[in-house]
Amino acid sequence: MEQIYTIPVNEAFRACREEPLGACPICTLYRKLEDDELDRILGAAMMEPSVRIRTNEEGFCARHFGKMLTRQNRLPFALMLESHLAEVEGMLADGLIGTPGDKPVKRLTALEHSCYICSRIEASLSRMLETVALLFESEPEFRTLFGEQKRYCLPHFRRLTEVGRARLSKKTYALFYRTMSDTVKTYLEKLRGDVSWFCKKFDYRYDGEPWYDAKDAIERTVGFLAAEDACAKEGKRK
């Protein structure tokens, strides 16, 4: 029986199962979380004092600054930047008047490695990864759905492996890992073939041959190796 916290996980796994070449369901969850956080931070949350305190202190990574720049909510963004700049000015108060010291450098280093949106996404994604393991253990229907996936990116394969090892019994974890590793192995073999065919298509001898599934082989390979949205950064944005 679905609970509120299991619905996004089930929806992502069902959607990815229907993709012709598959998609990593955890990357799909990440994108949904990211869109929700961007909508939230450029909406009503911008006026919440507790949120403003955190955005002032943590700032945003380059990726999420860029994402916010592409959205139409310019005034909320500007208001956040206004108060964040005041916070940064306070951090640099000593250094900007010419007094040497390590304090401003340490503060800037910490700021470069923090992001309000990344930390929010990571907290939610960690809970969803645990939900995946618990659903696999308790719901036969989800266990079948888990085995019907066509793709897991390597960073999320690793994270699911860690969560499964920590949360599942030894017997259930062995099945969890085998199911997932079979998916990864099959997809890797398919990907290698597609990349090889992509390379061959630049040889005039193959000019008249069809592309098959190779046209986006480079993009899919990057998504497989590095996560589609570069979302394997846990620990760096906390």
N, C-alpha and C positions, 0 to 999 in steps of 0.2 A: 504493500500500500504506500502510495507516494505521500511524503510529508513536504512542507514548504521548502525545507532546506535541501530536499533531494530532487525537486523539480528541475532546477537549472542543470544539474548533472545529467539526469535522464534525457532532457531535451537536447543537450549538446551531443551525447552519445548517439541518440537516434538520428540527428541531423547528419552527423559525420558518416554514419553507416550508409546513408543514401547517396553520398557523394560518389561519382563514378570511380575516381582514383583515391577516394578517401580523404580525410583531413584529420589532423590530430585533435581529439576532443578536448584536450587540456588547453591547447592553443585557442580553440574556439571559446572555451570558458574565459580565458584571459581577455580576449577581445571584447566579450560582453561586459566583463567587469570594468575594463578600461573605459568603454563608452559610457557606462553608467556613472563612473566616477567623474568623467569630464563633464557630463550633463549636470551632475550634482554640484561640482565645484564652481561652475559658471552659472549656477542657478541660485536657489534659495540658500544653500549652504554658505555661500559667500558672505551672507550677512550674520551668520552665527558667530558670536565672539570666540567660542572655543575653537572653531575651525580657523578663524582668522589668526589666532595666536599660533596655532600649529603651522599654518602656511607661512607666516612671518618667519618662524624659526627654522623650518625645514626647507622652504623653497620648493623648487621643482627641478627635475633632471632636464637635459636638453631635449630628449624625446617628447616629454609632456609639455614643455614650453612650446615646442613646435606644433604639437597637436592643438593646443589652445589657440595658437595664432591662426589656425585655419578655420576656427569657428567664428560665428557671427556675434557672439556675446562680448563685444569689445569693452563696454563700460564695466561690467563686473571684473573682467581681466585687469583693466587699468586700475580699478580701486584696490585690488589685491597687490598689484605691483607697487602702488603708491605706499602702502603700509609696509610691504616687504623691503622696499628701498630704505625706509626709515630704520628698519631693523638692521639692515646691512650697514648703514651709516653708523649705528651704535656699535656694531661689532668692530668697525674699523676706526673708531674714534681716536684711539692712541696712535695707530699707524698713519692716519691721514694728517696728523699735525707734525709728522716728522720724527716722532719718538721711536727709536728702533726697539725691536722686541719680537718674541715668537708668538705672542698671543694672537695677533691678527691673522698670522699664517695658519695657526692651528684652527682658528674659527672658520677660515675660508676653506681649509681642507675638509673639515667636517661638513660644511655646507655643500661642497661639490659632490659629496657622497650621500646626500640625503634628498628625498623627494616625497612630498606629502602624498601624491597619488600612488607612487610605487609602493609605499608602505601600506596604504589602504588596500591596494590590490593584493599584495602578498599575504596580508592577514586573511582575506577572504579566500584566496586560492588555496592556502594551506588547509583551511577547513574543508574545502571542496575535495581536495586530494584524499583526506581522511574519509570523507563520505564515499568516495569511489571504492576504497578498500572495504568499508563496512557494508556497502550495498553488495559487493561481490560475495561477501561472507554470508549475508542474510537473505538475499533475494535471488532465487534461481533465474527469474526472468532477466535481471540485470546481468547475471553471470553469462547468460547466453548473449546478451547485447554486447558485453565486454569482449567476448570472443569473436563477434562479427565485425569488429573494427578493421579497417584496412591499413591504418597508419597510426603510429605514435612517434613523435619526434624524439630524438635521442635525449635532449635535456629532460623531457617529461617522462620518458621511459626510466631514466635514472631516478627521478623524484618519486615516481610511483613505486619503483622497486624499494626505495628507502622507507616509504610510508607502509607498504605492504609487509616488509620485514618487521617493522616496529609494531604494527597493529594486528596482524593476523596470526593464527596458529601456524605451527610449522607445516602441517599438512595442507592447509588452505593456501598458505603463502606459496608453497611449491606449485600448486595448480595456477595460482594468480600469476606467478612469474613465467611459468611455461606458456600459458595462454598469450601473455603479452610478448614474450620473446619470439614466439612463432610468428606473430603479426609483424614484428620488426624485421625478422629474418626474411620473410616473404616480400615485404615492401622493399627492403634493401636490394634484394636480387632484381626486382622489377626496376628499381631506380637505376641500378648500374647498367642494365640493358638499355634503358631509355637514354641515359647520358651517352653511352657508346654509340647509339644510333644517331643522336644529335650530332656528334662529332663526324660520323660517316657522311651525314648529309651535306657536309662542306667539301666532300670529295666529288668531283664532277661525275665519277662513275656511278654515284647514287642519286644523281640529280633527278632522275625520273621516278624514283621510288617515293612512296608515301611517307609522311612524317610519323604516322601512328600516334603514340602518346608522347613523342619526344620534344614537341615544340616548347613546352614549359618545363623541361627536365632540369634546367639550371635553377629556376626559381624553386621547384619542389625539393631539389637537393639542399639548397640553402635552408629552406624551412625544416627539412629533416635533421640537418646537422646542428642548426643553431636555434631552433624554435622559430615558428613563423613570425612571431612578434618580439623576438629577442627577450623573451620573458623568463629566462632562467637566471635571474639575477638575485635570487633570494639571499638575504644576508647583507647585500651591498647597499640597500636603500632603507634599512631599518633604523 
